[in-house]
Amino acid sequence: MNDQKPNPPVKRISTGVLLFALVVILGLFVQTTLVLEADHEVLGDMIEHRSDPRTAILVFFTNIFSPLGTIVLGVLVSVLVWVLAGSWRPAAYIAGCVALASAITHSLKPLYARPRPAEEHRLVLETNFSFPSGHATGTSSLLFSSAVVFSLLFVRLWQRAIIWAGALGMTALICLSRLYLGVHYFTDVTAGCLVGVGACLVLYVLVRHRLMSLKRRKALQKWREQQRGAELRAAHASQKTETRQ
């Protein structure tokens, strides 16, 4: 009897496909009474907590991660990664994740044709369909793919913690802004994040060997730096000993 566990690439691509499937299934229920009641309750809570300072801050961030803003940020991050990594492949991974996730979301919007919240609740202008959220899709795919790459470039644990906390925090903030501004429901931003993360998982499997070679190279570089540091400290200690003698 074969009890072999599935290897990591298979598990990652399976998880990514599962996330896409969850979005498709969720879309079938977004117009049901149960989901609509829950979505409107969350939206009502957001509207009750509006204030001028909060509105100004969240409009600012939602504009940064608009479709155009996400493209500009994606190009800038890709160029930075290309320079830091010395390879175009990690940059292509980030661009590919954003492109795949955006294509899926834009394909699903007319399929489900979910109306946005009532116009009187909206603080910014939006004209297309609501499900899934394009902002949540673009933000999650860009930030999570960037976090994957930067986690390979910066190998210390505290650096990775900051990278992932930043990606999670900013994605949550953009999702919150879309709810607060009255242009999306909770299920919209949830679906957008599932699409974005799913794209990152699926494409990671296709480029993992290239990215892991980058990780090994950075680990080797760190080891060499530690060795040089140890040699310098030993030489400095030796000089001190000779001076005392």
C-alpha positions as CSV (number, residue, x, y, z in Angstrom):
1,M,0.0,0.0,0.0
2,N,1.4,3.4,-1.0
3,D,1.1,6.0,1.7
4,Q,3.3,8.6,0.0
5,K,2.3,12.2,0.8
6,P,1.7,14.6,-2.2
7,N,4.8,16.6,-2.9
8,P,4.7,20.4,-2.2
9,P,4.2,21.5,-5.8
10,V,1.1,19.3,-6.2
11,K,-0.3,20.6,-2.9
12,R,0.3,24.2,-3.8
13,I,-1.3,24.0,-7.2
14,S,-4.2,22.0,-5.7
15,T,-4.7,24.7,-3.1
16,G,-4.7,27.4,-5.8
17,V,-7.2,25.6,-7.9
18,L,-9.3,25.0,-4.8
19,L,-9.4,28.7,-4.0
20,F,-10.5,29.4,-7.6
21,A,-13.3,26.8,-7.2
22,L,-14.4,28.4,-3.9
23,V,-14.8,31.7,-5.7
24,V,-16.9,30.1,-8.4
25,I,-19.1,28.4,-5.8
26,L,-19.4,31.6,-3.7
27,G,-20.6,33.4,-6.8
28,L,-23.5,31.1,-7.0
29,F,-24.7,32.1,-3.6
30,V,-24.1,35.9,-3.5
31,Q,-27.6,36.7,-4.5
32,T,-29.2,34.4,-1.9
33,T,-31.1,36.0,1.1
34,L,-28.7,34.6,3.7
35,V,-25.6,36.0,2.0
36,L,-27.2,39.3,1.1
37,E,-28.4,39.9,4.7
38,A,-24.9,39.2,6.1
39,D,-23.3,41.5,3.4
40,H,-25.7,44.3,4.1
41,E,-25.1,44.0,7.9
42,V,-21.3,44.4,7.4
43,L,-21.9,47.3,5.0
44,G,-24.2,49.0,7.5
45,D,-21.6,48.8,10.2
46,M,-19.1,50.4,7.9
47,I,-21.4,53.3,7.0
48,E,-22.1,54.0,10.7
49,H,-18.4,54.5,11.4
50,R,-17.7,57.0,8.6
51,S,-15.9,60.2,9.4
52,D,-14.2,62.9,7.3
53,P,-10.6,61.9,8.4
54,R,-11.3,58.2,7.8
55,T,-12.8,58.9,4.4
56,A,-9.9,61.0,3.3
57,I,-7.4,58.3,4.4
58,L,-9.2,55.4,2.8
59,V,-9.9,57.2,-0.5
60,F,-6.2,57.9,-0.7
61,F,-5.2,54.2,-0.3
62,T,-8.0,52.9,-2.5
63,N,-6.8,55.3,-5.3
64,I,-3.2,54.1,-4.9
65,F,-4.4,50.5,-5.6
66,S,-6.8,51.3,-8.4
67,P,-6.3,49.2,-11.5
68,L,-4.0,51.8,-13.0
69,G,-2.2,52.3,-9.7
70,T,-1.7,48.5,-9.4
71,I,-0.2,48.4,-12.8
72,V,2.2,51.2,-12.0
73,L,3.2,49.7,-8.7
74,G,3.6,46.3,-10.3
75,V,6.0,47.7,-12.9
76,L,8.0,49.5,-10.1
77,V,8.2,46.5,-7.9
78,S,9.1,44.2,-10.8
79,V,12.0,46.5,-11.8
80,L,13.2,46.7,-8.2
81,V,13.1,42.9,-7.9
82,W,14.9,42.5,-11.2
83,V,17.7,44.8,-10.0
84,L,18.0,43.1,-6.5
85,A,17.8,39.6,-7.8
86,G,19.8,40.0,-10.9
87,S,17.2,38.0,-12.8
88,W,14.1,38.8,-14.8
89,R,12.3,35.6,-13.7
90,P,11.1,36.8,-10.2
91,A,9.9,40.0,-11.8
92,A,8.0,38.0,-14.4
93,Y,6.4,35.9,-11.6
94,I,5.0,39.0,-10.0
95,A,3.7,40.4,-13.3
96,G,2.2,37.0,-14.2
97,C,0.4,36.7,-10.9
98,V,-1.3,40.1,-11.3
99,A,-2.1,39.4,-14.9
100,L,-3.6,36.0,-14.2
101,A,-5.6,37.1,-11.2
102,S,-7.0,40.2,-13.0
103,A,-8.0,38.1,-16.1
104,I,-9.9,35.7,-13.9
105,T,-11.7,38.4,-12.0
106,H,-12.6,40.4,-15.1
107,S,-14.0,37.1,-16.6
108,L,-16.1,36.4,-13.6
109,K,-17.6,39.9,-13.1
110,P,-20.0,39.7,-16.2
111,L,-20.7,36.1,-15.5
112,Y,-22.3,36.8,-12.1
113,A,-23.3,40.4,-12.9
114,R,-23.7,41.2,-9.3
115,P,-24.9,44.8,-8.8
116,R,-22.9,47.0,-6.4
117,P,-24.3,48.4,-3.2
118,A,-27.0,51.1,-3.6
119,E,-25.6,54.3,-5.1
120,E,-26.5,56.4,-2.1
121,H,-24.1,54.4,-0.1
122,R,-21.1,54.9,-2.4
123,L,-18.5,57.6,-1.7
124,V,-16.5,57.0,-4.9
125,L,-17.6,56.3,-8.5
126,E,-17.7,52.8,-9.8
127,T,-19.6,51.6,-12.8
128,N,-18.8,47.9,-13.4
129,F,-20.0,44.8,-11.6
130,S,-19.2,44.0,-7.9
131,F,-18.2,40.4,-7.7
132,P,-15.2,39.7,-7.3
133,S,-13.5,42.9,-6.2
134,G,-10.9,44.1,-8.7
135,H,-9.1,46.1,-6.0
136,A,-8.9,43.1,-3.7
137,T,-7.7,40.9,-6.6
138,G,-5.0,43.3,-7.8
139,T,-3.8,44.2,-4.3
140,S,-3.6,40.6,-3.0
141,S,-1.9,39.2,-6.2
142,L,0.7,42.0,-6.3
143,L,1.5,42.1,-2.6
144,F,1.5,38.3,-2.0
145,S,3.6,37.5,-5.0
146,S,6.0,40.3,-4.0
147,A,6.1,38.9,-0.5
148,V,7.1,35.5,-1.9
149,V,10.0,37.0,-3.9
150,F,11.2,39.4,-1.2
151,S,11.1,36.5,1.4
152,L,13.7,34.8,-0.8
153,L,15.8,37.9,-1.2
154,F,15.8,38.7,2.5
155,V,16.5,35.5,4.4
156,R,16.5,36.7,8.1
157,L,13.4,35.7,10.0
158,W,12.6,39.3,11.2
159,Q,12.8,40.6,7.7
160,R,10.4,38.0,6.4
161,A,8.0,38.7,9.3
162,I,8.0,42.4,8.3
163,I,7.5,41.6,4.6
164,W,4.5,39.3,5.2
165,A,2.9,41.5,7.9
166,G,3.1,44.4,5.5
167,A,1.5,42.4,2.7
168,L,-1.3,41.1,4.9
169,G,-1.9,44.5,6.5
170,M,-2.0,46.5,3.3
171,T,-4.3,43.9,1.6
172,A,-6.7,44.1,4.6
173,L,-6.6,47.9,4.5
174,I,-7.6,48.0,0.8
175,C,-10.4,45.5,1.4
176,L,-11.6,47.6,4.3
177,S,-11.5,50.7,2.2
178,R,-13.8,49.1,-0.5
179,L,-16.3,48.2,2.2
180,Y,-16.1,51.6,3.9
181,L,-16.5,53.5,0.7
182,G,-19.7,51.5,-0.1
183,V,-18.6,50.1,-3.4
184,H,-18.3,46.4,-2.4
185,Y,-19.7,43.8,-0.2
186,F,-17.7,41.6,2.2
187,T,-18.1,38.6,-0.1
188,D,-16.8,40.6,-3.1
189,V,-13.4,41.4,-1.4
190,T,-13.2,37.9,0.0
191,A,-13.5,36.5,-3.5
192,G,-11.0,38.9,-4.8
193,C,-8.4,37.9,-2.3
194,L,-9.0,34.2,-3.0
195,V,-8.4,34.8,-6.7
196,G,-5.2,36.8,-6.0
197,V,-3.7,34.3,-3.6
198,G,-4.8,31.4,-5.8
199,A,-2.9,32.9,-8.8
200,C,0.2,33.3,-6.6
201,L,0.1,29.6,-5.6
202,V,-0.6,28.2,-9.1
203,L,2.2,30.2,-10.8
204,Y,4.6,29.6,-7.9
205,V,4.6,25.9,-8.9
206,L,5.6,26.8,-12.4
207,V,8.6,28.9,-11.4
208,R,9.5,27.4,-8.0
209,H,12.8,25.9,-9.2
210,R,14.0,29.3,-10.5
211,L,12.9,31.0,-7.3
212,M,14.4,28.4,-5.1
213,S,17.8,28.8,-6.9
214,L,17.5,32.5,-5.9
215,K,16.9,31.5,-2.3
216,R,20.0,29.2,-2.3
217,R,22.1,31.9,-3.8
218,K,21.0,34.4,-1.2
219,A,21.6,31.8,1.6
220,L,25.1,31.2,0.2
221,Q,25.8,34.9,0.1
222,K,24.7,35.2,3.7
223,W,27.0,32.4,4.7
224,R,29.9,34.0,2.9
225,E,29.2,37.3,4.7
226,Q,29.2,35.5,8.0
227,Q,32.5,33.8,7.2
228,R,34.1,37.0,6.2
229,G,32.8,38.6,9.4
230,A,34.2,35.8,11.5
231,E,37.6,36.1,9.7
232,L,37.7,39.8,10.3
233,R,36.9,39.4,14.0
234,A,39.6,36.7,14.3
235,A,42.1,39.0,12.6
236,H,41.2,41.9,14.8
237,A,41.5,39.8,17.9
238,S,44.9,38.5,16.7
239,Q,46.1,42.1,16.2
240,K,45.1,43.0,19.7
241,T,47.0,40.1,21.1
242,E,50.1,41.0,19.2
243,T,49.9,44.6,20.3
244,R,49.7,43.6,23.9
245,Q,52.7,41.4,23.6
